[in-house]
Amino acid sequence: MELSVLQQYGPMLLRGFGITVFCWLAGTVLSMALGLMIALAQRYGPRWLNWLLRAYIEVIRGTPFLVQLFVLYYGGPLVGLRLDALPAGLLGLTVYGSPYFAEIFRSGFGAVPHGQIEAARAVGIPEPSIVRRILLPLALVSALPALVNFSIILTKETVILSIITVPELMYQTQRMSTETFRYLEANFVLALFFWGLVETISRLGRRLEARVTRHIERG
């Protein structure tokens, strides 16, 4: 283990890790928001829209993320969509993650007791208020573990962005190993950084679940 190599490439690896965290955070937030909109549209939209969204979900879930990223980055210019590597990577993560989050939210909506929704309608609460004050909070309680779990999965998908030259951690460790031929050190750093990121997300998720549980017990 050559520690001098790690010291030499340390700033570059830290920059790559920062970009990895940014890509994960932005991709998770955007794909979760899009997934929530898809789930709500499936629940309240017309039947034809439900069919279209179901087709979108099946196509995205049925194809590898790498293929989707290639189509977006290299095929996009053929239809006038020209994006730099980083925006293309963020858009790719958003598109890839949204169907999974949509299914998680759909499952959460299904776990909400139907009687509570009917009771709110019976007393004249508008549908937007029912969604905001009853449906979403109760659905999030049951969906939270799955949301955290898939957010962790997305951290590992960020390494694929190196294929389109996004300078995240995988890209920088590949560059380090190519220039120094120190593959052990490069992969050790890669594994260490991702282990730390995943462990941090896991702990935050557990704390959030515990806080939500305590809030429900008090309520």
N, C-alpha and C positions, 0 to 999 in steps of 0.2 A: 504494500500500500504506500504509494508516493504522496505524502502529505503536501509536498511542495507544489505538485501539480494542482491540487485542490486550492491551495492558496493563490496560485497564479490565475486560475480560472474562476475563483470564487465570485468576484463581482459580476461576471458574465452569467454564471449560474443563478445568482440571486435575481438578476434582471429577468432571466427566463422564468424563474419561479413566480416573480411578480406578475408577469404576463399570463402565466398559467392560472393563477388565482383570479386575475381579472376576467379571463375568458370563462372560467368556471362560474364565477359569481354572476357576470352579465348573462351568460347563456342559461343559467338556472333560473334567474329572475324572469327573463324574457320568455323562456319556454314554459315556465309555470304559469305566467300570465296568459299566454296564448292557449295553453291547455285548459285553463279555467274558462276562458271565453268559448272554447270548443265544447266543453262539457255543458255550459249553460245554454249554448245554441242547440245542442242535441236535446236538451230537456224541454226547452220552450219554443224552439224554432219549428217551422213547417216540416212536413215529412220529407219533401224533396231535399231540403237542406241537411236533414239528418242522414239521408243516403249519401250525399256528397261528402259529408264529414266522416262517415263510416268508411267510405272508400279511401279518403285521405289517410285515415288512421291505419288501415290495413296495408296500404302501399308503403308508408314510411316504416311501420314496424316490421314489414316483411322484407326490407332491403337493408344491406349493411350501411353503416354510417360512412364508411370510406367511399362507397359507390355514390352515395348522395353528395358527398363533398366534392368528388370529381365532377359530377354532373353540374353542380352549382358553380364551381370555380372555373372549370375548363369549358363547360358547355354553355354557361351563362352568356358569354360574349356573342354566341351565335344568335341569341334572341335580344341582344342589346343590353344585357345585364353585365356590366363590367365592374368588378369589385376588387379592391386590394385584398391581400391575404387575410389580414385581421378582420375586416368587416365580413368577408366571406365565411371565415371560421365562426364568427358569432352568429351569423344568419344560419349556418349549417347546424350549429348546436341547438339553436332555437327551433328549427324545423324538426330536427331529430328528436328532441326531448318532448315537444308539445303533445304528441299522441299518447305517450306514456303517462304524462301528467293528466291529460284529459281522462284517461281511463281510471286513474287513481281518484280524481275528483268525482267521476261518475259513480264509482263504487261508494265513495263517501256520501254522496247524495242519496244513494239507495239505502244507506244505513240510518238515515234520519226517519224517525217514526212518522208514518203518514198522518197519524191522528193529530200531531202537532201542527202540521201544515193546514189540515182541514179546519182545525180549531181557529187558527189565525184568520183564515178566509171567512169563517163563520161570523167573526166579530168585526169584519170589514177592513182588515189591514190590507193595504195595497200590496200587489204582488212584488214590486221592487223592494218594499220594506220587509216582506217575508223572506226574500232571498238574502237581504243584507243582515237582518237581525235574527233569523231563525235558521234558515237552510245552511248558509255558509259557516256560521260558528259551529253548529253541530256536526256538519260534514268534516270540518277541519280536525275535530277531535279524533274521529276514527281514521282519518286519512293521514294524520301527521307522521306516524312511523313509516308508512310507505313513501311519503314525500321526502323524508330525510334519507331513506335508503336509496331512492333513485337519484337524489342529489349527489350522494356519494358515488354512484355509478358514473355520473357525468364527469366527475373529476378525472376518472381514468380515460374517458373518451377524449379529453383534451389533447392527449399525446398524438392522436391522429392528425391534429392540425399541423403538426410538423411536416406532413407530406406536402402541404401547399405553402411551405416556408413561413408559417407563423413562428416568430422567434420565441416560442415558449420553452419550457424546461427540457422537453425531449429533444427539440431542435438543438439547443445549446449543448446538451450532453453528447449528442451525436457529433457535433462540431468538435468538442473537446477530445472525444475518443479518436476521431479521424486525424486530428493534428498531432496527438501525442501517442496514439496507439495504447493508451491506458484504459482498456475497456472495463476492467474490474472496478476501478475508481469511478468511472463515469456511471456505470449501472448501479453502483452502491449509492452514489449521491442521488440518483433518480429515485431509487426505491426509498431512501431515507426521507426525502422531501415529500413524496406522495404518502408515505406512512404517517408523517406528521400532519399533513393536511387532512387526511381521512380521519385520523384519531381526533383532531380538533372538531371537525364537523360532527362526528359521532357523539362527542361529549356535549356539544352545544345542543344537539338534537335531544339527547336524554334529559338535559336540564329543561328544555322547552316542554317536553312531554310531561315532566314532573310538575312544572308550573301550571300547565293546563289542567292536569289532573287535580291539583290542589284547588284551583279556581272552581272546578266543577263540584268538588266535594263541599266547598264553602257555600256555593250557590244552591 
